[in-house]
Every structure is written in C-alpha cells, then in structure tokens.
Amino acid sequence: MGIRVKLQRDRHTALYRHIAEEFRTRIARGELPPGTRLPTVRALAREVGTTRLTIHNAYRELQADGLIESVVGRGTFVSPQARPAAQPSLGERLEPDLVLSDLHRLQHARALHNLALATADPALFPYEAFWACLEGLKPLAREVFGYGSVMGEPELRVALSELLEQRGIEADPQEVLVTVGGLQGLALVCRALAEPGEEVLLEEPTYLGLLGILKQFRLKPLPVPLDAEGPRLEVLEALLKRHRPRFYYTIPSYHNPTGLRFCQERLRRLLALAQAHGFTLVEDDTLGCLSYEKTPPTPLYALAQRLGAGSQVVHLASLSKVLMPGLRIGYLLAPEALLERFTALHNVSDITGPPPLLQRAAAQFIRQGSLKQHLKQVLPIYQRRRDALLQALSRHMPAGVHWSRPEGGFSCWVSLPRLFSTLELHRQALARGVAITPGEAFLVRSDEAMHFRLCFGAEGAEGLEEGVKELARLIRARQKV
Amino acid sequence: MGIRVKLQRDRHTALYRHIAEEFRTRIARGELPPGTRLPTVRALAREVGTTRLTIHNAYRELQADGLIESVVGRGTFVSPQARPAAQPSLGERLEPDLVLSDLHRLQHARALHNLALATADPALFPYEAFWACLEGLKPLAREVFGYGSVMGEPELRVALSELLEQRGIEADPQEVLVTVGGLQGLALVCRALAEPGEEVLLEEPTYLGLLGILKQFRLKPLPVPLDAEGPRLEVLEALLKRHRPRFYYTIPSYHNPTGLRFCQERLRRLLALAQAHGFTLVEDDTLGCLSYEKTPPTPLYALAQRLGAGSQVVHLASLSKVLMPGLRIGYLLAPEALLERFTALHNVSDITGPPPLLQRAAAQFIRQGSLKQHLKQVLPIYQRRRDALLQALSRHMPAGVHWSRPEGGFSCWVSLPRLFSTLELHRQALARGVAITPGEAFLVRSDEAMHFRLCFGAEGAEGLEEGVKELARLIRARQKV
C-alpha cells in the first residue's frame, strides 16, 4: 500500500502524530476499511524517510485508539471495530453524551474545517507565559506533586476570587471550590441539588453537556424556550404552576449555543420567580469573560448579590474557554450551605481536584496579570472571526435561513426551514470536510425547525468562509430537490 | 503578639508557606483562639525579617482557608469559624469521608508525626526525572494544553498497558481507561455496577474511601471478615445464600489497612464463587507494586485471565502511591462490555480525565524506565521504615496489643483489647503530636476490639519510633486506670 504522508510538519507536533493522523483520517473516510493490511514498520519508515521508532510510535497510538491491531506473525491491520473516527454514532436519536465525545475526537482530525467545537484556538494559547509560570514552580516540586488542598489550592482560590471581582462579583476565596473542569462542577451541582426522578428547568436550546448529565442522573428536564431577550418567563410561570423543579440551569452571558446575552430586566424577574418558588438558579458563566462588547454582561450572581438574593444562585465557571482546556480547571461559587454540600460530595470522589501543579501555575498566571493580557490579545481576533462568520453567512446562505448575532462566546445558532434531518446535513457536511454541531444535541425534544451550531473560535476567517460556502451549497442543493 | 516563626527552611517550600503553616498549627492547637488579633503585615515582616509581600501571601493563604479574616480599619483576626485544622469533627460516629478530608488537611501540619496517611514520602518523589519529562513536552505545548483524548492520552494508555504486563496482566491499551486519581475510578465503577439501595460485598476492614462512596451512592455494604490468608469465604458463602450483591470490592495485594497479602488458593475460590453467583470482582491494586518481597503477588485479574475468567474482574490502579499523588492519574482495566459502560459514564462528567500535560509526562516517565528505577530506589527505604515500625511496636507496646506484618504497601493494622474509644486515643495522640487513623474509619460496624492504622510511608525511622513510643505511653496510662 502506498501511504503518502503529508510532511507539513509544524514544530508543535511530533512527526509520528502526523503519521497517525493521516491514517486516522483515511480510516475515518473509509479509504482504509477494516481488515486492510498496513505496511510493515520497516517499509513505511523507508517510504516516509524517518526512523522505525517514529512509525512504531504512530502505530502504537493508533493501536491505543483501537483503530488498528497486530496479529502475531501476520502483520498489522485496520481493526474490525474501527468506527470512522469523525462520524458520530448514527442512531435514530443523537445522544448528547455521544455528540460531546465524538466532537472531542473530531478535534484531532485536522483535515476538517472544524466549526463544531466551541473552543478557543490552540494556536492562540499563551504557551510561553504559562510555561514560565510552570517553571517558576520547579523549586516547590515537593508541594505541587503532593495531594494538595481539599477545596483547591489556596493561591488559586485567591486568584479566582479576584477574577470574580472583575466580573462584578464579591467573592471570598473560601466560597470558591475548584473542580476538574467546568463539566465536573456542573455534574456535582446537579447531583447535589436534585434526586433521580426530580425535575429541573433549563433553556432550550441549552449546553449539550447538561443534557448528558441529566440523562445519567435521571433528572427530568423542563425546557423553557428563548426569545431575543432571554428565557420566555410566561412559559416558565406556566410550568411553575404544575411542577416543583429543584433548580434552573441558565447561561445568561453569551448563551451556548445561541450566543445570546439575556437582558437585565429578564434576569431580575427570573430571580424574583426563583425566590417566590424556592428553586436555585445555577448560572453557567463559562463564556462571560469572552465579550466583544464595550460593557461585558453583569452575571446573574452579581445582580443577585446587589438585590440581597445571593443565596439563591450558584455560579459556575472554568478556565477552559478563557485560557486552556488542558488545565482541567473549573470552579464554582455558592452560598455557604450549598457549598458545604458540594464540597462533601466532591471530597468523596475526588479528594483534591485538578493537579496542584497546574492550579498553582494558573494562580500565578492570573495574579501576574497574564490572563487579562491574554484576553486583550485574543478577544479582537475572535471578534474578527465572529464578523467573518456573519459576513460569510450573509454572503452565501439562501433566503429562509436565519442565525443569531453573538456578542460574545464562540457560537452562532443557525435555523433553517424544515428541509432534511439535522443528522443528514451533519453527515453530508462531514463527508465534505466541514464539521458542525447538529441542533438536536442541544434540544430536549426534536424540533420542527432545523438548527445547527457554528463555532468560530478555532477556525480562521478563510476556514469559516469555506465552511459556510460548503454548507450553503448543501442547503441549496437540497432546496432544489 | 510575638509570633516566633521557625525558619527551618527547606528549599522546596516557600517561606510564606512556612509562616502560614506556623499559624495554622497554632490555631489548630488552640493557642490562637477565634477572635485573636494578628500582627500587622508590616510588624510581622520586621519580626520575621522578610518582605511584606511574603507576609501578605501567608495571610492570603490563611484567609483562603477560612482561618483568618480582615476587618477593614480594624486589622486581621482569627476567624470565628476557625475549626482546629488538625482535628476531625468529633461526632458520635466518625464519618469516613470526613476522616479522609481531615487526614488530607493534616498533611500540611508538619509539626506532627504523621502515621495517619498511607502515602509515599514527598521527600522521595523523583522530581528531577519527572520535571525533565515535563520539559520535553514544551515543544508540544499546543497538544498538551488542548482537550486531549476521551479515554486518556494514547501514549499513557500504551505505557500503562506495559506496566500492567509487568504485573502479569495481558492488557491492550484499548482496554485501559485513565481516571482522575484512583478514587474517581472507584466511584465510577461503583456507580456503573450498582443502583442505589443495592448490596455490595467488601472486606472488613476496607479502604475508607470506598465507605464514603457507598454512603454517597446509597449502596449497602455486606462486610466479609478477614483472616491471615484473606477473606473468610465461609462467611461470604453464607451471605450469598441470602443476598444478591452486585460486586465484591477486594484489595488482595497488600490490603489496606491491614497490609495483608491474600493467598492464591483463597483468590481462586473467590473467583469461582463470583462465577457461580454472577457478581463482578473489583480488584484494587493501588499498592500491588509496592512489594518488599522477592516475588510480588499475582493480581486477581492475572489469575482470572489464566483461568479464562477475565470477564469477571475489574482492575483498578493509580500512580498516586507508586509515583506521585499530585499527578491525579488513576486507571482501570475492564472487560469490554463493562469498559464501555464505565467510559460512557466517565465522558458525561469528565470528558478527558487528568490534564494531557501530566498524562504525557507520566507516559514518558514510565516508558523510559524511570518508574522502574524509582521503585528500585524507594522500595528498600520503605522496607526499612516498615522494619523500624515493627521493631518500635515490639519494643514499646504492652502485652495484649497485636499488629499485622505488612509485606508491602504503607500500612499496619494495630488491635488493642477493649480499653477506650478509638476516637479518644486518636484525639489524645493528636494532642501529643502523633496522627493515627482510627480504625472505625475502615469498618462498616463499630467493633468490640479497638483498632487503628499506622502508616510508615511518610515518616522516617526516628519519627516512627517516637510516634509509637508516645502511643504506647497513652495505652499504658489507660491500662493503669
């Protein structure tokens, strides 16, 4: 077999990863179906012009991913179980948890225009500055490789309380609990606030990670639709007449997936409803700092504090979108009684949260002002990408297609007239090298209209333009049928 | 107030941490009761002979821990809520989850002889070699700060499968799931294998982390007592007549807290019972590599594979005890059908496990042979500490006191005739600067006899000798009453 490995080496990626990637992409495209025999290590090393160790490492990586397998005395083959890596499981109904893990797998398929993942661009990560913070900890190695503190490293909790202050929130370091990424914090809160079988309010569409958690813990979602100003409270009020939900999960600052910013008046009324009906508001502020506006939105938590209703709100956030997801650092802020419950639950299965080394480096990074500086550098870039995406949509999309105009965050919500299934567009787009997130992943019930999410964080203007053009072509082709 | 800060600076710990520690210890001892005014930053900096920034940082750390608070215009005070940090909550019954978090808090109180925590000695951590592995990843920064792979980094899964091979287990990298520490893996397995209200078998005493998880998930423990060779299977058989447990949690290789190594014949019969009654065996092998014997024990998983019963066993392990806990790297190996269930559950609340940076560094560390070399260096040291502990026990303990003779791991189980409550000895010992783990933390039911665990991993021979001497003095004093 002639494998042509593109040697577009960038200095950040090891050659063996490139080679593994090439195979992964070909397996995903169906070019190398299950059972295909791969070249021997020796033959491929000669062909690519590298060492056998490099090929060996590439094969090991593919083997670890379950894509290939060695049969003693016979050679190396594409696994019978090798599912195309870039394809989500094509069941009847798209499972939010599968979408999430499939999307993360997608990330590694670099051949794609990836408009599917609401993530920051790795090319813009502040490696140098962060690495310097890591290196500064070398003399403290004994501490940072030990168990660390139960609620998170004190230094980080101090830094995070300062970060929260910048969001208009008065937070004591003692009120901050560090979690393993934002998702673990969300799972913790869901488990602590509701029992299996109980009901939970959420916006529709909502963060797909939440839907996976609810399913896992058997919590029943009560969806509240959105309009341009936020959740439609008349629907919420009607629901509250017949239900006793435990909490309301909300993303008021650059809602995911729509990119909406909820208006203050709506939030004030939401807060009043929560107080009157005795349910907790769980605010997800993961994207609140990623603002392309002159005045970033005031978090619900800050509003509640000002109105003396701070005990009604839990505030969730993370460094994954504003800094780097590989730190696995999330955090939450909660009134004392709830925080105790969260901490007790957290201690049982995690002891100390993310590695102290990374917590301490992040603390230093924030406290020396590097996060502020980083955001100052990247926000204009993301804003330009947002603009490029919106322009491409205006330029290419046929009439009848609508989309949101995000003022922050990484995502844009596109709605089509009913034409063909979400899954079908998703699949066709993938086959043409464009990844989107199908709208069903964000919805409790399937919807008459058709939606999908486009993310502009990790693609440059050119990729966005090409991706949108391709999507528009697929939609037009369908319209003609 | 004259605060005398001991300037025993070791180069691994920042001065401000020493200062914070000094305050923490004094608050814990009750020397600085709630409401005590602390010196101003300026005054203390002058007294200690350091910068104001250092004192500021120490105060911030104490503030983050909730031990002190500043009142604008008045000064800094010990918090009204400042619970003595080194004291577990002294309820009627010792809650395992509280013990665990209290013990971890204890770790930071360096004034103590810490015989309470079954951890490796931070002074023996292989910093230099590990840091070199970290630095080797700097050119790959873009990858290692991104989201990483869903089941763990392929490199690490390959390295772990090699590690498992050394334990006599045939493991494909695809069968390995990386978790956030061993505890998260255990929580995952418990949740996946049993529903709230269902029954679970375990050894008594058992790992205290398990008891916390069972309580949290409302699983009912069915304890099986131990003798010198392992679990008493006639008790297990009797239980199986009346119950249908979902799984059996076992620690066959250097059982925690007793240090026992279960004999092969017992394991073989256990496996047969699991097959006959259709329950899964969950093997915790966290300490299996920490062997002071010529031949380390064969894991249950390896035995099952040889007997064609591999689908009956889940194997849990971690790098926390054999390498460093601050990596937060655990892993598990399971038959395909179960692994799928674990992975689905894992993805919902964690996406990618521990930070890719540390996963990749650990992979490199293992694959270049540094872990093997590290164990070769430290095992003789831990063995000498074990010997020192056993000698001290023989030398000082009065008649009627019995203890186990661990051939691996970090802990020794001491039994006294009924004299006074576990909590009382625990409290008295703490007051004299010796930390032990009270036996109740490992037991489902309170016991007639009195037990406690002594750990020798993190204390030198001298500390062990002094600690045991003090404990013996307390026991003798009580016997005379």
Interface residues (C-beta under 8 A of the other chain):
Chain A: R11 H12 T13 A14 R17 R60 E61 Q63 A64 D65 G66 D97 L100 S101 H104 R105 Q107 H108 T119 P122 A123 F125 Y127 F130 W131 L134 K138 P139 L140 A141 R142 E143 V144 F145 G146 Y147 G148 S149 V150 P154 E155 R157 V158 D172 P173 Q174 V180 G181 L183 Q184 L186 A187 P196 G209 G212 I213 K215 Q216 M324 P325 G326 L327 R328 A344 L345 N347 V348 S349 D350 I351 T352 P354 P355 P356 L357 L358
Chain B: D10 R11 H12 T13 A14 R17 R60 E61 Q63 A64 D65 G66 D97 L100 S101 H104 R105 Q107 H108 T119 P122 A123 F125 Y127 F130 W131 L134 K138 P139 L140 A141 R142 E143 V144 F145 G146 Y147 G148 S149 V150 P154 E155 R157 V158 D172 P173 Q174 V180 G181 L183 Q184 L186 A187 P196 G209 G212 I213 K215 Q216 M324 P325 G326 L327 R328 A344 L345 N347 V348 S349 D350 I351 T352 P354 P355 P356 L357 L358
